[in-house]
Amino acid sequence: MDKLSLKNKDWKDFYLSDFFDFEKGNQNNMASLTTGTLPLVSAKKTDNGYKGFVSKEQKKIFRGDILTLNNDGDGGAGIAYYQPTSMALDSHVSALIPKSDLNKYHLLFVSMCITKQRERFGHGYSINGNRLRAFKIMLPLAADCTNPDWQFMEEYMRRKETLLLKPAVEKLCKRLIHKEILGGVNCSALNGNLLVLQKYSQKYSVANVSKRQTTQKVQFHTYHPRHSTMAWMDLSATRAA
């Protein structure tokens, strides 16, 4: 039996206000904002709600490691995001600030449980203060059948993270192995009807242990696939000058 199966857990309704304080965003004059380095979170349904990056001057800054909840919006109402860094919030978003020490994985699990109810909300039924205080979510129960099982939630989300990252990690490893075999980084550039492959590698001087980048090129006609293959093979065997 899978101990991290959602079906094998008992669940219970909890008020969102049991675990979070609520604070509404206050950035409502988008035309007055200037470009900067502070993320601005809006009620978007994609990109973790990021609308852009603005100047920190005279902005209320919300800390990271909280949730943001879209109060309304075109398809974005009811979506909750985990926010890892400090940010500014527009007026269509509420900050859910943990009352206790909840980590990234706890917050990701709760955001999932909130977002599952997104169909309840929209332009005609937005999230306001009263609805937030009455908002309930289902959470898995601990052995005492009273409190949420935070350990289960953390382990569940850690496994999800590992499964989602696995393909990306494998792809990165293959690229690093490929780079190591060739002894440098390869790129290609089209020059007329010739494809020019450039190999960037490091050349070391034994005398002073200095290092400088050198470039080696090989070119072939793009309409001869056989030449293309041979050029790649020759390139693989090339050493740094």
C-alpha positions as CSV (number, residue, x, y, z in Angstrom):
1,M,0.0,0.0,0.0
2,D,1.3,3.4,-1.0
3,K,1.6,5.4,2.3
4,L,1.5,8.7,0.3
5,S,-1.7,7.9,-1.5
6,L,-4.4,10.6,-1.1
7,K,-7.0,7.9,-1.1
8,N,-5.6,6.2,2.0
9,K,-6.0,9.3,4.2
10,D,-8.9,10.5,6.3
11,W,-9.8,14.1,5.5
12,K,-11.5,16.9,7.4
13,D,-12.8,20.5,6.7
14,F,-10.7,23.3,8.2
15,Y,-11.2,27.0,8.0
16,L,-8.5,28.8,6.1
17,S,-8.4,31.4,8.9
18,D,-7.2,28.6,11.3
19,F,-3.8,28.7,9.6
20,F,-3.6,32.1,7.9
21,D,-4.0,35.8,8.4
22,F,-5.3,37.7,5.3
23,E,-4.2,41.0,3.8
24,K,-5.4,42.5,0.6
25,G,-2.9,43.9,-2.0
26,N,-3.0,47.7,-2.5
27,Q,-1.4,48.4,-5.9
28,N,-4.2,49.7,-8.0
29,N,-2.7,52.3,-10.3
30,M,-0.7,50.3,-12.8
31,A,0.1,53.4,-14.9
32,S,2.0,55.0,-12.1
33,L,4.3,52.0,-11.5
34,T,7.9,52.2,-12.7
35,T,10.1,49.3,-13.8
36,G,12.4,47.8,-11.1
37,T,13.4,44.5,-9.4
38,L,10.4,43.8,-7.1
39,P,7.9,41.2,-8.5
40,L,4.4,42.5,-8.9
41,V,1.8,39.7,-8.4
42,S,-1.6,40.1,-10.0
43,A,-4.7,38.0,-10.5
44,K,-3.2,36.2,-13.6
45,K,-4.0,32.5,-14.2
46,T,-0.4,31.8,-15.3
47,D,3.2,32.5,-14.4
48,N,2.6,32.3,-10.7
49,G,0.6,35.6,-11.0
50,Y,3.7,37.6,-12.0
51,K,2.6,40.7,-13.9
52,G,6.1,42.4,-14.1
53,F,8.8,43.9,-12.0
54,V,8.5,47.3,-10.4
55,S,10.4,49.8,-8.3
56,K,10.4,49.2,-4.5
57,E,9.9,52.9,-3.8
58,Q,6.7,53.6,-1.7
59,K,5.5,50.1,-2.1
60,K,4.1,47.8,0.5
61,I,6.3,44.8,0.4
62,F,5.0,41.4,1.4
63,R,7.5,38.8,2.5
64,G,8.1,35.5,0.8
65,D,7.1,32.0,1.9
66,I,3.4,32.9,1.8
67,L,0.4,32.2,-0.4
68,T,-1.3,34.6,-2.7
69,L,-4.9,34.1,-3.7
70,N,-6.6,35.7,-6.8
71,N,-9.8,37.4,-5.6
72,D,-11.2,37.7,-9.1
73,G,-10.1,38.0,-12.7
74,D,-10.7,36.5,-16.1
75,G,-10.2,32.8,-15.4
76,G,-7.8,33.4,-12.5
77,A,-10.2,33.8,-9.6
78,G,-9.7,31.3,-6.8
79,I,-6.2,30.3,-7.9
80,A,-3.6,30.2,-5.0
81,Y,0.1,30.4,-5.6
82,Y,3.1,29.7,-3.3
83,Q,5.4,32.8,-3.4
84,P,9.0,32.1,-2.5
85,T,10.2,35.7,-2.5
86,S,9.1,39.2,-1.4
87,M,6.7,41.0,-3.7
88,A,4.1,43.7,-4.2
89,L,0.5,42.7,-4.7
90,D,-2.2,44.4,-6.8
91,S,-5.6,45.0,-5.3
92,H,-7.1,41.9,-6.9
93,V,-4.9,39.6,-4.8
94,S,-4.9,38.6,-1.2
95,A,-1.9,37.6,0.8
96,L,-2.3,34.5,3.0
97,I,0.3,34.8,5.7
98,P,0.9,31.7,7.8
99,K,0.2,31.9,11.5
100,S,2.6,29.1,12.3
101,D,5.9,27.8,10.8
102,L,4.7,26.2,7.5
103,N,7.3,25.4,5.0
104,K,7.3,25.5,1.2
105,Y,5.9,22.0,0.9
106,H,3.0,22.6,3.3
107,L,2.1,25.8,1.5
108,L,2.3,24.1,-1.9
109,F,-0.1,21.4,-0.7
110,V,-2.6,24.0,0.8
111,S,-2.4,26.0,-2.4
112,M,-3.4,22.9,-4.3
113,C,-6.4,22.3,-2.0
114,I,-7.5,26.0,-2.4
115,T,-7.2,26.0,-6.2
116,K,-9.3,22.8,-6.4
117,Q,-12.3,25.1,-5.5
118,R,-11.6,27.8,-8.1
119,E,-14.8,27.0,-10.1
120,R,-16.8,28.6,-7.2
121,F,-15.4,32.1,-8.0
122,G,-15.4,34.5,-10.9
123,H,-16.4,38.1,-11.9
124,G,-19.9,37.5,-10.5
125,Y,-18.6,35.9,-7.3
126,S,-15.3,37.3,-6.2
127,I,-13.4,36.6,-3.0
128,N,-13.8,39.2,-0.3
129,G,-13.0,39.5,3.4
130,N,-16.2,37.8,4.5
131,R,-15.8,34.9,2.1
132,L,-12.2,34.4,3.0
133,R,-13.1,34.1,6.7
134,A,-15.8,31.5,5.8
135,F,-13.5,29.7,3.3
136,K,-12.9,26.0,4.2
137,I,-10.5,23.5,2.7
138,M,-10.2,19.7,3.1
139,L,-6.9,18.5,4.6
140,P,-5.6,15.1,5.4
141,L,-5.8,14.2,9.1
142,A,-3.0,13.2,11.5
143,A,-3.3,10.1,13.7
144,D,-5.0,12.1,16.4
145,C,-8.0,12.6,13.9
146,T,-8.0,16.3,15.0
147,N,-5.1,18.1,13.4
148,P,-3.9,18.2,9.8
149,D,-1.1,15.8,8.9
150,W,1.6,18.3,8.0
151,Q,4.3,15.6,7.7
152,F,2.2,13.7,5.2
153,M,1.7,16.9,3.1
154,E,5.4,17.6,3.1
155,E,6.4,14.1,2.0
156,Y,3.7,14.1,-0.6
157,M,4.8,17.4,-2.2
158,R,8.5,16.4,-2.0
159,R,7.8,13.3,-4.0
160,K,5.7,15.3,-6.5
161,E,8.6,17.8,-6.9
162,T,11.1,14.9,-7.5
163,L,8.9,13.4,-10.2
164,L,8.4,16.7,-11.9
165,L,12.0,17.6,-11.9
166,K,13.3,14.2,-12.9
167,P,13.0,14.7,-16.7
168,A,14.7,18.2,-16.5
169,V,17.5,16.8,-14.4
170,E,18.1,13.9,-16.8
171,K,18.1,16.3,-19.8
172,L,20.6,18.5,-18.0
173,C,22.9,15.6,-17.1
174,K,22.9,14.5,-20.8
175,R,23.9,17.9,-21.9
176,L,26.7,18.1,-19.3
177,I,28.0,14.6,-20.4
178,H,27.9,15.7,-24.1
179,K,29.8,18.8,-23.2
180,E,32.4,16.8,-21.3
181,I,32.9,14.3,-24.2
182,L,33.5,17.1,-26.7
183,G,35.7,19.0,-24.3
184,G,34.0,22.3,-24.8
185,V,30.7,24.0,-25.7
186,N,29.5,23.8,-29.3
187,C,27.3,26.1,-31.2
188,S,26.4,26.5,-34.9
189,A,25.9,29.6,-37.1
190,L,24.5,29.7,-40.7
191,N,26.7,31.6,-43.1
192,G,25.2,31.6,-46.6
193,N,24.9,27.9,-47.6
194,L,27.5,26.8,-45.1
195,L,26.8,25.7,-41.6
196,V,29.8,26.8,-39.4
197,L,30.3,24.8,-36.2
198,Q,32.3,26.6,-33.6
199,K,33.9,24.7,-30.7
200,Y,34.7,26.8,-27.7
201,S,37.3,25.3,-25.4
202,Q,39.8,26.4,-22.8
203,K,43.5,26.5,-23.5
204,Y,45.9,26.4,-20.5
205,S,49.5,27.6,-20.4
206,V,51.6,25.4,-18.2
207,A,54.1,28.2,-17.5
208,N,51.7,30.6,-15.8
209,V,48.5,28.4,-15.4
210,S,46.7,31.2,-17.3
211,K,43.6,30.4,-19.3
212,R,42.2,31.9,-22.5
213,Q,39.3,30.8,-24.7
214,T,40.1,29.5,-28.2
215,T,37.7,28.9,-31.1
216,Q,38.0,26.1,-33.6
217,K,35.7,26.0,-36.6
218,V,34.6,23.4,-39.1
219,Q,32.3,24.1,-42.0
220,F,30.3,22.1,-44.5
221,H,27.5,22.5,-47.1
222,T,24.1,22.4,-45.4
223,Y,22.6,20.3,-48.3
224,H,25.0,17.4,-47.8
225,P,23.8,15.5,-44.7
226,R,26.8,13.0,-45.0
227,H,29.2,15.9,-44.8
228,S,27.3,17.1,-41.7
229,T,27.7,13.8,-39.9
230,M,31.4,13.6,-40.7
231,A,31.9,17.2,-39.6
232,W,30.4,16.4,-36.2
233,M,32.5,13.3,-35.9
234,D,35.7,15.3,-36.7
235,L,34.7,17.9,-34.2
236,S,34.2,15.3,-31.5
237,A,37.8,14.2,-32.0
238,T,39.2,17.7,-32.1
239,R,41.4,18.8,-29.1
240,A,41.9,22.2,-27.7
241,A,44.7,24.0,-29.6
